[in-house]
Amino acid sequence: MKAIRIHEIGGPEVLRYEDVATPELGPAQALIKIAASGINFIDIYHRSGVYSLPLPLTLGTEASGVVAAVGPDVTDLRHGDRVAFAGPLGAYAEYAAVPAARLVPLPDGIDDDSAAAVMLQGMTAHYLVDGAFPLKSGDTALVHAAAGGVGQLLVQLAKQRGARVISTVSTEEKAAMVRALGADEVILYTQQDFEAEVKRLTGGRGVDVVYDSVGKDTFEQSLNSLRPRGLMVLFGQSSGVVPPMDPNLLQHKGSIFLTRPTLGHYTATREELHRRASEVFAAVANGALKLRIERTYPLAEAAQAHRDLAARTTAGKLLLKP
């Protein structure tokens, strides 16, 4: 089969489109014939060594597809079942061997592309508003990179919970898109000081929560944008890793809180995984959650997809097709 492999860390040029053996099934695994794979910033972190993994490896942590085979100890999946996953490695390929417990069934109302587009980013947005900081009516949230894949979903879910959403984007085009999704206020961070704007928009109080996937470039100003005892949710680092900090800083900025969550800890049990996935799928199927698939690439063009994602010129989800 064909797969995108890396043998060394580095830029997009280290991605190799190779012939490799079809994965053999391990205990409690299913072999998935992949229909579509999602591209995410975590793939860039794996490729560049920000998150260190043993090499060589097949990239990709999100895909939809069909069960091609199951191990003898797997009883709740059958050949031909439509499924999706987010988390296990190996999605940039024609086939992937995935722990059966990490697979979720796809309802009839969700097509393969939508499933691959929403599994990781949709469940991320879900746990951010449902678990990391359970938003409620009257809360005010600052959402960075609101025109990105997670950002667009996060804005919608936050509004559905009755929160006031202040968002940051880089262009007027992205601002219009985010407003159409329901954002109450949109700050052009390329033209405005977002910290000053947040303070102005909140009458100097600050927001209840910041959802920050940018990291290094926004971190300190995000902390400054919080109300006393507010929560900073740092769930990504697209601009780079945040430097070490003195915990006393949290005290001086108003006894604020900081968390660095990951989806795996909010889908730790099969029950929680299925609940989050089913609620996201239901919202997509009934139109409450709108997806934007920006671009689809052949598997062989994964390097270009990584360049486009890193350049932050896209607004929506990028997919690979075997």
Buried (B, 14 or more C-beta within 10 A) or exposed (E): BBBBBBEEBEEBEBBBBBEBEBBEBEEBBBBBBBBBBBBBBBBBBBBBEBEEBEEEBBBBBBBBBBBBBBBEEBEEBEEEBBBBBBBBBBBBBBBBBBBBEBBBBBBEEBBBBBBBBBBBBBBBBBBBBBBBBEBEEEBBBBBBBBBBBBBBBBBBBBBBBEBBBBBBBBBEEBBEBBBEBBBBBBBBBEEEEBBEBBBEBBEEBBBBBBBBBBBEBBBBBBBBBBBEEBBBBBBBBBBEEBEEEEEEEBEEBBEBBBEEBEBEEBBEEBEBBBBBBEBBBBBBBEEEBEBBBBBBBEBEBBBBBBBBBBEBEBBBBBBBBB
